[in-house]
Amino acid sequence: MEKRFYTVAELSRALAAKEVSAVELAREYLARIEEKNGDLNCFLDVRPEETLKQAEAADKRIAEGRAGRLTGVPIAHKDIFVTREWASTAASRMLEGYMSPFDAAVVAKLKAAGMVTLGKLNCDEFAMGSANENSAYGKVLNPWDANAVPGGSSGGSSSCVAAGLAPIATATDTGGSIREPA
Protein backbone atom coordinates (compact mmCIF):
# COMPACT_ATOMS: atom_id res chain seq x y z
CA MET A 1 0.00 0.00 0.00
CA GLU A 2 1.51 3.27 -1.08
CA LYS A 3 -0.62 5.93 0.53
CA ARG A 4 -2.05 6.20 4.03
CA PHE A 5 -5.67 7.09 3.32
CA TYR A 6 -8.01 5.19 1.03
CA THR A 7 -11.73 5.51 0.49
CA VAL A 8 -13.96 2.49 0.84
CA ALA A 9 -14.65 2.70 -2.91
CA GLU A 10 -10.90 2.63 -3.70
CA LEU A 11 -10.35 -0.39 -1.46
CA SER A 12 -13.39 -2.16 -2.91
CA ARG A 13 -12.09 -1.69 -6.46
CA ALA A 14 -8.58 -2.84 -5.50
CA LEU A 15 -9.93 -5.97 -3.81
CA ALA A 16 -12.20 -6.81 -6.76
CA ALA A 17 -9.29 -6.34 -9.19
CA LYS A 18 -7.11 -8.50 -6.91
CA GLU A 19 -4.53 -5.71 -6.66
CA VAL A 20 -4.50 -6.38 -2.92
CA SER A 21 -5.93 -9.13 -0.74
CA ALA A 22 -8.13 -8.72 2.31
CA VAL A 23 -5.39 -10.35 4.39
CA GLU A 24 -2.80 -7.84 3.12
CA LEU A 25 -5.15 -4.94 3.94
CA ALA A 26 -5.90 -6.35 7.39
CA ARG A 27 -2.21 -6.76 8.16
CA GLU A 28 -1.45 -3.22 6.98
CA TYR A 29 -4.16 -1.68 9.18
CA LEU A 30 -3.26 -3.89 12.16
CA ALA A 31 0.36 -2.70 11.85
CA ARG A 32 -0.82 0.93 11.83
CA ILE A 33 -2.97 0.29 14.90
CA GLU A 34 0.00 -1.33 16.67
CA GLU A 35 2.18 1.66 15.77
CA LYS A 36 -0.21 4.54 16.61
CA ASN A 37 -2.92 3.39 19.02
CA GLY A 38 -0.69 3.89 22.07
CA ASP A 39 -0.52 7.59 21.18
CA LEU A 40 -4.22 8.05 20.36
CA ASN A 41 -6.12 5.51 22.49
CA CYS A 42 -8.70 4.93 19.74
CA PHE A 43 -8.95 1.14 20.02
CA LEU A 44 -10.04 -0.66 23.18
CA ASP A 45 -9.93 -4.22 21.84
CA VAL A 46 -7.89 -5.54 18.91
CA ARG A 47 -7.73 -9.26 18.18
CA PRO A 48 -5.45 -9.82 15.19
CA GLU A 49 -6.21 -13.55 14.92
CA GLU A 50 -9.94 -12.89 14.57
CA THR A 51 -9.37 -10.05 12.10
CA LEU A 52 -7.12 -12.24 9.95
CA LYS A 53 -9.65 -15.09 10.12
CA GLN A 54 -12.33 -12.75 8.76
CA ALA A 55 -9.92 -11.46 6.10
CA GLU A 56 -9.13 -15.02 4.96
CA ALA A 57 -12.87 -15.73 4.65
CA ALA A 58 -13.27 -12.53 2.60
CA ASP A 59 -10.44 -13.56 0.28
CA LYS A 60 -12.13 -16.92 -0.21
CA ARG A 61 -15.42 -15.22 -1.14
CA ILE A 62 -13.56 -13.00 -3.61
CA ALA A 63 -11.76 -15.99 -5.17
CA GLU A 64 -15.06 -17.87 -5.52
CA GLY A 65 -16.78 -14.89 -7.17
CA ARG A 66 -19.22 -14.47 -4.26
CA ALA A 67 -17.99 -11.06 -3.11
CA GLY A 68 -20.09 -7.96 -2.72
CA ARG A 69 -18.73 -4.43 -2.89
CA LEU A 70 -17.78 -4.35 0.79
CA THR A 71 -16.17 -7.80 0.96
CA GLY A 72 -12.69 -7.53 2.47
CA VAL A 73 -12.89 -3.84 3.36
CA PRO A 74 -11.65 -3.24 6.93
CA ILE A 75 -13.90 -1.50 9.46
CA ALA A 76 -13.72 -0.63 13.17
CA HIS A 77 -16.75 -0.50 15.48
CA LYS A 78 -17.61 1.97 18.20
CA ASP A 79 -17.69 0.09 21.51
CA ILE A 80 -21.35 0.96 21.99
CA PHE A 81 -22.21 -1.75 19.42
CA VAL A 82 -22.07 -5.29 20.78
CA THR A 83 -19.94 -7.86 18.97
CA ARG A 84 -19.50 -11.59 19.52
CA GLU A 85 -15.77 -11.77 18.83
CA TRP A 86 -14.60 -8.61 20.64
CA ALA A 87 -15.35 -7.39 24.16
CA SER A 88 -18.25 -4.93 24.37
CA THR A 89 -17.79 -2.53 27.27
CA ALA A 90 -19.43 0.74 26.17
CA ALA A 91 -16.14 2.19 27.52
CA SER A 92 -17.23 1.34 31.08
CA ARG A 93 -15.43 -0.76 33.70
CA MET A 94 -18.88 -2.02 34.70
CA LEU A 95 -18.93 -4.11 31.48
CA GLU A 96 -15.21 -4.94 31.42
CA GLY A 97 -14.61 -8.17 29.51
CA TYR A 98 -18.28 -8.60 28.52
CA MET A 99 -18.66 -10.88 25.50
CA SER A 100 -22.03 -10.55 23.82
CA PRO A 101 -23.80 -13.70 22.60
CA PHE A 102 -24.83 -11.80 19.45
CA ASP A 103 -23.76 -8.96 17.16
CA ALA A 104 -25.58 -5.63 17.01
CA ALA A 105 -27.75 -5.38 13.87
CA VAL A 106 -25.37 -2.95 12.15
CA VAL A 107 -22.37 -5.17 12.92
CA ALA A 108 -24.19 -8.29 11.69
CA LYS A 109 -25.19 -6.62 8.42
CA LEU A 110 -21.68 -5.30 7.74
CA LYS A 111 -20.20 -8.70 8.62
CA ALA A 112 -22.69 -10.40 6.27
CA ALA A 113 -21.53 -7.98 3.56
CA GLY A 114 -18.01 -9.32 4.10
CA MET A 115 -16.41 -6.40 5.92
CA VAL A 116 -13.43 -7.28 8.13
CA THR A 117 -13.51 -6.01 11.72
CA LEU A 118 -10.28 -4.46 13.00
CA GLY A 119 -11.47 -3.98 16.58
CA LYS A 120 -13.57 -1.96 19.00
CA LEU A 121 -13.25 1.79 19.43
CA ASN A 122 -13.10 3.98 22.50
CA CYS A 123 -15.94 6.41 23.21
CA ASP A 124 -17.37 8.39 26.09
CA GLU A 125 -18.67 5.94 28.71
CA PHE A 126 -22.07 4.64 27.56
CA ALA A 127 -21.79 7.23 24.74
CA MET A 128 -22.66 9.96 27.25
CA GLY A 129 -20.35 12.85 26.53
CA SER A 130 -19.22 15.22 23.84
CA ALA A 131 -15.43 15.35 24.09
CA ASN A 132 -14.32 11.72 24.39
CA GLU A 133 -12.68 12.48 27.73
CA ASN A 134 -15.10 10.36 29.79
CA SER A 135 -14.07 6.81 28.93
CA ALA A 136 -13.14 4.45 31.76
CA TYR A 137 -10.17 3.48 29.57
CA GLY A 138 -8.74 6.96 29.12
CA LYS A 139 -9.46 9.81 26.76
CA VAL A 140 -9.07 9.63 23.00
CA LEU A 141 -6.59 12.06 21.48
CA ASN A 142 -7.05 14.10 18.34
CA PRO A 143 -4.52 12.82 15.75
CA TRP A 144 -3.99 16.31 14.34
CA ASP A 145 -3.58 18.18 17.63
CA ALA A 146 -2.91 16.37 20.92
CA ASN A 147 -4.04 19.47 22.83
CA ALA A 148 -7.50 19.37 21.23
CA VAL A 149 -10.24 16.85 21.94
CA PRO A 150 -11.53 14.81 19.01
CA GLY A 151 -15.12 15.47 20.00
CA GLY A 152 -17.52 12.75 20.87
CA SER A 153 -18.89 10.55 21.91
CA SER A 154 -17.68 8.91 18.67
CA GLY A 155 -14.17 10.35 19.01
CA GLY A 156 -12.55 6.92 18.77
CA SER A 157 -14.29 6.44 15.43
CA SER A 158 -13.28 9.83 14.06
CA SER A 159 -9.71 9.72 15.38
CA CYS A 160 -8.97 6.26 14.01
CA VAL A 161 -10.20 7.20 10.53
CA ALA A 162 -8.43 10.59 10.60
CA ALA A 163 -5.18 8.86 11.62
CA GLY A 164 -5.47 6.22 8.89
CA LEU A 165 -5.94 3.35 11.36
CA ALA A 166 -9.16 2.28 9.60
CA PRO A 167 -10.77 3.39 6.35
CA ILE A 168 -14.22 3.55 7.94
CA ALA A 169 -15.82 3.13 11.36
CA THR A 170 -19.24 2.85 12.87
CA ALA A 171 -20.42 5.73 15.03
CA THR A 172 -23.61 7.08 16.56
CA ASP A 173 -25.27 10.45 16.63
CA THR A 174 -27.63 11.22 19.48
CA GLY A 175 -26.49 14.74 20.31
CA GLY A 176 -23.84 15.41 17.70
CA SER A 177 -21.68 12.40 18.54
CA ILE A 178 -20.27 12.03 15.04
CA ARG A 179 -21.17 15.45 13.64
CA GLU A 180 -19.00 17.20 16.22
CA PRO A 181 -15.85 15.16 15.47
CA ALA A 182 -16.47 15.35 11.71
C-alpha positions in Angstrom: 0.0 0.0 0.0 1.5 3.3 -1.1 -0.6 5.9 0.5 -2.1 6.2 4.0 -5.7 7.1 3.3 -8.0 5.2 1.0 -11.7 5.5 0.5 -14.0 2.5 0.8 -14.6 2.7 -2.9 -10.9 2.6 -3.7 -10.4 -0.4 -1.5 -13.4 -2.2 -2.9 -12.1 -1.7 -6.5 -8.6 -2.8 -5.5 -9.9 -6.0 -3.8 -12.2 -6.8 -6.8 -9.3 -6.3 -9.2 -7.1 -8.5 -6.9 -4.5 -5.7 -6.7 -4.5 -6.4 -2.9 -5.9 -9.1 -0.7 -8.1 -8.7 2.3 -5.4 -10.4 4.4 -2.8 -7.8 3.1 -5.1 -4.9 3.9 -5.9 -6.3 7.4 -2.2 -6.8 8.2 -1.5 -3.2 7.0 -4.2 -1.7 9.2 -3.3 -3.9 12.2 0.4 -2.7 11.8 -0.8 0.9 11.8 -3.0 0.3 14.9 0.0 -1.3 16.7 2.2 1.7 15.8 -0.2 4.5 16.6 -2.9 3.4 19.0 -0.7 3.9 22.1 -0.5 7.6 21.2 -4.2 8.1 20.4 -6.1 5.5 22.5 -8.7 4.9 19.7 -8.9 1.1 20.0 -10.0 -0.7 23.2 -9.9 -4.2 21.8 -7.9 -5.5 18.9 -7.7 -9.3 18.2 -5.4 -9.8 15.2 -6.2 -13.6 14.9 -9.9 -12.9 14.6 -9.4 -10.0 12.1 -7.1 -12.2 9.9 -9.6 -15.1 10.1 -12.3 -12.8 8.8 -9.9 -11.5 6.1 -9.1 -15.0 5.0 -12.9 -15.7 4.7 -13.3 -12.5 2.6 -10.4 -13.6 0.3 -12.1 -16.9 -0.2 -15.4 -15.2 -1.1 -13.6 -13.0 -3.6 -11.8 -16.0 -5.2 -15.1 -17.9 -5.5 -16.8 -14.9 -7.2 -19.2 -14.5 -4.3 -18.0 -11.1 -3.1 -20.1 -8.0 -2.7 -18.7 -4.4 -2.9 -17.8 -4.4 0.8 -16.2 -7.8 1.0 -12.7 -7.5 2.5 -12.9 -3.8 3.4 -11.6 -3.2 6.9 -13.9 -1.5 9.5 -13.7 -0.6 13.2 -16.7 -0.5 15.5 -17.6 2.0 18.2 -17.7 0.1 21.5 -21.4 1.0 22.0 -22.2 -1.7 19.4 -22.1 -5.3 20.8 -19.9 -7.9 19.0 -19.5 -11.6 19.5 -15.8 -11.8 18.8 -14.6 -8.6 20.6 -15.3 -7.4 24.2 -18.3 -4.9 24.4 -17.8 -2.5 27.3 -19.4 0.7 26.2 -16.1 2.2 27.5 -17.2 1.3 31.1 -15.4 -0.8 33.7 -18.9 -2.0 34.7 -18.9 -4.1 31.5 -15.2 -4.9 31.4 -14.6 -8.2 29.5 -18.3 -8.6 28.5 -18.7 -10.9 25.5 -22.0 -10.5 23.8 -23.8 -13.7 22.6 -24.8 -11.8 19.4 -23.8 -9.0 17.2 -25.6 -5.6 17.0 -27.8 -5.4 13.9 -25.4 -3.0 12.2 -22.4 -5.2 12.9 -24.2 -8.3 11.7 -25.2 -6.6 8.4 -21.7 -5.3 7.7 -20.2 -8.7 8.6 -22.7 -10.4 6.3 -21.5 -8.0 3.6 -18.0 -9.3 4.1 -16.4 -6.4 5.9 -13.4 -7.3 8.1 -13.5 -6.0 11.7 -10.3 -4.5 13.0 -11.5 -4.0 16.6 -13.6 -2.0 19.0 -13.2 1.8 19.4 -13.1 4.0 22.5 -15.9 6.4 23.2 -17.4 8.4 26.1 -18.7 5.9 28.7 -22.1 4.6 27.6 -21.8 7.2 24.7 -22.7 10.0 27.3 -20.3 12.8 26.5 -19.2 15.2 23.8 -15.4 15.4 24.1 -14.3 11.7 24.4 -12.7 12.5 27.7 -15.1 10.4 29.8 -14.1 6.8 28.9 -13.1 4.5 31.8 -10.2 3.5 29.6 -8.7 7.0 29.1 -9.5 9.8 26.8 -9.1 9.6 23.0 -6.6 12.1 21.5 -7.0 14.1 18.3 -4.5 12.8 15.8 -4.0 16.3 14.3 -3.6 18.2 17.6 -2.9 16.4 20.9 -4.0 19.5 22.8 -7.5 19.4 21.2 -10.2 16.9 21.9 -11.5 14.8 19.0 -15.1 15.5 20.0 -17.5 12.8 20.9 -18.9 10.5 21.9 -17.7 8.9 18.7 -14.2 10.3 19.0 -12.5 6.9 18.8 -14.3 6.4 15.4 -13.3 9.8 14.1 -9.7 9.7 15.4 -9.0 6.3 14.0 -10.2 7.2 10.5 -8.4 10.6 10.6 -5.2 8.9 11.6 -5.5 6.2 8.9 -5.9 3.3 11.4 -9.2 2.3 9.6 -10.8 3.4 6.3 -14.2 3.6 7.9 -15.8 3.1 11.4 -19.2 2.8 12.9 -20.4 5.7 15.0 -23.6 7.1 16.6 -25.3 10.4 16.6 -27.6 11.2 19.5 -26.5 14.7 20.3 -23.8 15.4 17.7 -21.7 12.4 18.5 -20.3 12.0 15.0 -21.2 15.4 13.6 -19.0 17.2 16.2 -15.8 15.2 15.5 -16.5 15.3 11.7 
